[in-house]
Amino acid sequence: MAIFFSDFSFDGFWKPSSKDSGDISLSDELIKRTEAQLGFRLPASYIEFMKLHNGGIPIRDCFYLDDIDLSFFTETARQISRFYLEAPFTVGTFFGINDSKSNSLVPKNKYLIHESRYPATGVYISESFMLDYEGCQIGEEPRVVYVYYLLYFCHKIAVAKTFGEFVRKLKPPKLP
């Protein structure tokens, strides 16, 4: 079963939470129905991750800016991004695949895209992280981007080439 995360330890990865979907087992039918509602095919690594624990709040929830290659930004954009995004990007909650919970993929994506006016180029896996299909070829796994607003404009910063890489880069918060 575990292909993408067979060498990865999830010990201490999740916070116990009564609001997560971790107790909902995933059927192929539920996954296909969710993909049809989202309009995107979920990457196999994300499905495997959800089968191991279907959503919830991670303890390792921080993605630090020093893990991101900002070389493609202009100097001004790098300075603005570093100033605005000094704190780590935090996941908050991974949205699960579930028909009956409000914090699952389908209702959260509808809200973020239609109400918050976030880009509709992918699937939001948390409040600020998205599987970004923009520029993806058929069969290619989407990159993971951090989405934020700055000066009234929505921006995306690529943080990982794949979902599996993204999970491996998550770290616990640094103590001051």
Secondary structure as GFF3:
##gff-version 3
##sequence-region A 1 176
A	DSSP	alpha_helix	28	38	.	.	.	ID=ss1
A	DSSP	alpha_helix	44	52	.	.	.	ID=ss2
A	DSSP	beta_strand	62	63	.	.	.	ID=ss3
A	DSSP	three_ten_helix	65	67	.	.	.	ID=ss4
A	DSSP	alpha_helix	75	84	.	.	.	ID=ss5
A	DSSP	beta_strand	89	90	.	.	.	ID=ss6
A	DSSP	alpha_helix	105	110	.	.	.	ID=ss7
A	DSSP	pi_helix	111	115	.	.	.	ID=ss8
A	DSSP	beta_strand	122	124	.	.	.	ID=ss9
A	DSSP	beta_strand	129	132	.	.	.	ID=ss10
A	DSSP	beta_strand	143	150	.	.	.	ID=ss11
A	DSSP	beta_strand	153	160	.	.	.	ID=ss12
A	DSSP	alpha_helix	163	169	.	.	.	ID=ss13
###
